C-alpha cells in the first residue's frame, strides 16, 4: 500500500508539472504569432497561433470567417465541413501543427478550426474523469448549450440545458494524430455522451498514425521512445537516458494501475473509438499510416481498421512508403491532402447539401 500511495503522490506532482510544461511550451512558441489573442473565457492563456482564441491552456478555437468575407477569396461551399477539430500528437508544439491548420484552410477556407494540444504526461496521468473534464470545453465550443448564454437571454428551466436544435446539424471533420491525440479524441467523445446523452455526430475522422495496440509489454519501448522525443526537444539530456527514465515511469504507472484495477488511457481510447456506445458508427474513417512508423506498429492500425469495418464503420485507408510517425504529410503533402479531400468528397456525396 505504501508503494501505491507513493506512486499516487508522484502522479499528482507529475500532473501539476505537465500543466506547467503545457503553459511553458505555449509561451515558448509565441514567436509563431505576433498577434496572440487572450482567452475570452478568462483562462488568461494567450493563443500561440494567429486568429485563434484560447479556451483553455490546451484548447484553441479559430475566430470564424464570415461566409461573405472578401479576404477569404471564395464564398462558402455548403458541402464543406463547418468545423474541423485537430487533435495534435503528444507534445506537438504550435509550430508543428500550424502546417495542418494551413492545409485545412486551403481545403476548407470557411471551416472553423478547433485545435487541441496533447501533452503526453497530462494524457497519461489523468484518469478518465479528468480527461473527460479537460475535453468538455471542446464539446461546448462545437455544440454550445443555452447555459453558455448570458442569463438575461433566457428563462430558467431544464430545457435551457439542451443543444440549440433549430439549427441544421453541423458538418464536422475530426483529425487525430498519434495515440496521445487519440486519447484526447476519445475523452471528447466521452464528454459529449456525458453532456448530451448521445454520441457525437460527425462525418469524417482522419486517423494519422493511430490507433496502436494498448498492450503494455510489446509497446513500452515504442511509448518510451515517443516520450523521449518530446522530452529531449525541450531538455538538454541524452536521448537514451530520457528513454530509460520514460520506460521506468511507464512501468511504475502500469504497475500502479494493475494494483488498483485502473483502465489505462491508451486502453480506453483504443477501445472507445470502435465502441458504438461512444463513437458514431455513421462517421467515415480514414486511416493514414506507414510500415516504417517506429512508434505505432502498422499491423495494429490495420487490425483496428478491420475491426472498425466489422463494427459497421465505413473505412478508407492510405498507406505511405518510408515515412516516420506522423511524418506522412511532410514527405507527401499533395497525396496526404488529396486523401483527406477524397474521403470528404465521398462523405458529401452521400449526404444532401
N, C-alpha and C positions, 0 to 999 in steps of 0.2 A: 504493500500500500504506500509505503514511503516513496518508493520509486515512482509510482503513478502520480503522487502528489507533487513530487519534484518536477516531473515532466509537465504537469498541469501548470505549475508556476512558470516554467520555461516557455510553455505555449503562450501564456498571456504576455510575457515580456517580449517574445518574438513578434507577436501580433501587433503590439504597440510599435515595435521597431519597423514593421512592414508598412504601417501607416505613415510613419515619419519618412521612410525611404520613398514612398509614393509622392509625398509632397516635395521632397528634395529633388526627385527626378523631374517633376514638372517644372520646378524652379530653374533647374539647370538648362532645360530646353526652351526657356522663354525666348532665346535668340531665334527660334523658328518664327516667332511673330513679334513684330514691333507694336502690335495693337491688341495685346491680350485683353480680353473682356472680363471684368469681375463678375462673379456669380450674382444673379438676381435673386437667388434663393437664400442668400445670406450665408453661404458656406465660406465666403472670404477667399476662395481659391480663384486664381487668375487662369484664364484659358491659354494654353501654350500654342494654340493654332488660331489663325485669323478667321473671324467670322463665327467662332464658336463661343458659347457661354457655358461656364461651369455650373453643373447641377450639384455635383459633389466633387471631392478630390479625385475621383475615379471616372466620373461620367460627364461627358460634354455634349452639348447639342448645338447643331448649326442653326444660325438665325435663318428663318425661312426666306426663300427667294420668291418674290411676288411673281405670279404667272405672267404678268404683263411687263415685267422689268426688262427694259431695253438693254440693260447691261448684260443680261444672260444671253442675248442674241437670238433666242428662239421662244416660241410660245410653247406652253406645256403640252406634252404628248400625253393624252389620257390613258394610254396603255402602259406608261412608265410607272414604277413604284412611287408611292407618296413618301415613304420613309425607308431609309437604308440604315440598318443597325450593324455597326462594325465592332466585333469583339476581338481586340488585339491579342497577340500571343504573349506568353509570360515575360514580363519585364520589358516589353517593347516600349521604346520612347516615342514621343511625338514625331520626331524626325523620321522614324521608321514607318509609322502608319500614315504619314502625310501623303505618301505616294498612292496609297489605296483610296484616300479621300479624293485626291486629284483624279484618279481613274473613274470613280463613281460620278464625279462632277461632269466628266466628259460623256459618260454613258447616259446619265440621267440628270441633266443640269438643274432641274427644278425639284428634285427629291430632297427632303430634309434628311440630314445625316445625324445619327446618334452614335457617338464614339465612346467605347468602354475600354479603359486600360486594365491590364491584368497583372498586378504584382503577384509573383509566384507565391511568396510567403503568405500573403493575405488569403489567397485562394486555398492553399493547403491547410493553413492553421484554423481558419474559421469553420465552425460547424455549419450544418445545413441551415439552421435558423438564421445565423448571422449572414451567411452568403445570400440567402433569400432576401433578408432585410437590405443588404448592400445593393441588390439589383432592383428592389422595388421602385426606386426613382425612375428607372428606365420604363417600367410599365406605366407609371403615372405620366411620364413625358409623352409617351406614344398614345396612351389611352387615358387622357385626363378624365377624372370624375368631377362631378359638380362640387365635391368637397374642396377642390383646389381653387374654386372661385371665391371672391370676396363674399362675406356673409350677407351683405346688403343686396346681392343679386338673386338670392333665392330664399324661399321659405324653409324653415326647419322641418325635418321629417326623413324617414328612412329611404324614401325614393331618391333623395339627393345624393346617395352614395352610388347610384347606378351610372354606368357609362352613358354618355350622350348618344342615344340611339337614333336620333333623327338624321344624323349624317350618314352617308354611304360608307360601307366598310372600306378602310384604308387598304391599299395595295402595299405590302411590306416585304422587303428582302432583308434577310439576316446573313451576315458574313462572319464566319467563325474561324479563328486561326489558332491552331495547336490545341493541346489538351487544356491548357490554362484558360484560353478563350472559351473552350467548351464547358469548363466548369462554371464560368460566369453565365454563359448562354443557358445552361440547364437550370441554374439558380433563377434566372429571369423567367424562364418558363414556369418554374415552380411558384414564383412570386405572382404571376398572372393567375394561376389556378387558385391560389390563396386569396387574392384580391377580388377576383370576379367569379370564381366558382366554375370556370370553364377554361379549356385550353386556348392558348393564344393563336388566333387565326392569322397565319402569314403564308405567303405564296411561294417563296423560294428560300432555302437555306444553303449557302455555299460553305462547304466544309473543307478548309485548306489545311492539309497535313494533320488531320484529326478525323475521328477519334481513334486512339490506340487502345491497347489492352490495359486493363486495370490490375492485372496480376502483378504482385509486388516483386518477387524474386527474379523473374525473367526480365524485368524492366528497370530495376533500381539503377543499373549502370547508365541507361539512357536518360532517366529522370535526373540523376545527379549531374550528368553532363549538361543538361539544359539549365539547371540551376547554376552551375559553374560558369556557363557562358554569360548569364546575367550578372553574376557577382563580379567576375573579372572585368566587365565593361565599366564598372564604377569603383572597384577597389584594387589597389596595387598588390595583388597576391598571385602566386603562381597558379596556373590552371589546375594542375594535378592536386595541389593542396586544397584548392577550393572544391574540387570534385570529391575528394576524400571526406571533407567536412560535411558536404551536402549528403553524401551517401550515409554517413553516420547519423545525421539529423533525420533523414528519411527512415532509416532503420528504427530509430527511437520512436518516431511518430507511429510507424507501423506496429511496433510492439505495444505502445500505449493504447492504440485503437483496438488491437486484438484483445487486450486485457479487459477493456470496458465494453466490447462488442459494438464499437462505433463503425458505421459505414463511412469509408473514406470519400473524399471529394471526387477523386477520379472514378471510383467505382459507381458512385451515384450518378455522375454526369453521363458516363458511357451508357449506362442502362436507361437513364431518363430520356435520352434523345430518341430511342426506339420504343418508348413506352407510350401507348396511345392515351393513357390517363393523364399524361403531362405534355406530350408533343402532339401537334395537329397532324393527323395522318394524311390530310389533303395537301400538306406542304411538300412541294417538289424538292428533291435533294440533288446537289451537285458536289461530288467528291473530287478534289484536286490533290494529287499526291505523286510521289515518285518512289522507285525501288531503292534509290540511293539515300533516302532520308535516314539519318543516323540517330534520330530521336524517337520517331514513331515508325514502327515496322509496317511496311506496305501491306503485308498479309493481314494484319489486324484491321486496317482500313477496309480492305476488300471483304473480309468476313463481316464487318459491320454493315457495309453496303448490301451484301447479300441478305443479311438478317432484316435490314430495313425493307427490302423488296418483299420478303416473306410476310412482313407485318402489314403490307399494303401500301407502302410509300412508293412513289414514282422516283426512280433513281437514274441520274446521269453520272458518268464518270469520265475524267480526263487524267491520263497518266503521263507524266513528263519524264524525260530522259536526262539523267545526270544532274538533277537539281537537289540541293540540300533542303533541310527542314525549312518550311515557309520561304523557300527561295525560288519558287516557280515563276512568280511574277517578274522578278528581277532578270531572270535569264530569258524568259519567253513572254514578254509583256503583251504582244499582239495576240498570241494564242490564248493566253490567260484570260484577257478581257473578252475575246471572241467567245470563249466557252461560257462565260457568265452571260453575255448578251444572248447567246443562242438558247440557253436554258430559260432565260426570262422571256424570250420570244415564244417558246413553247407554252410557258405559263399564260402569256397574254392571249395566245390563240385559243386556249381552252376556256377563256373567260369572256363574258360580254364586256365591252368597253363602257 
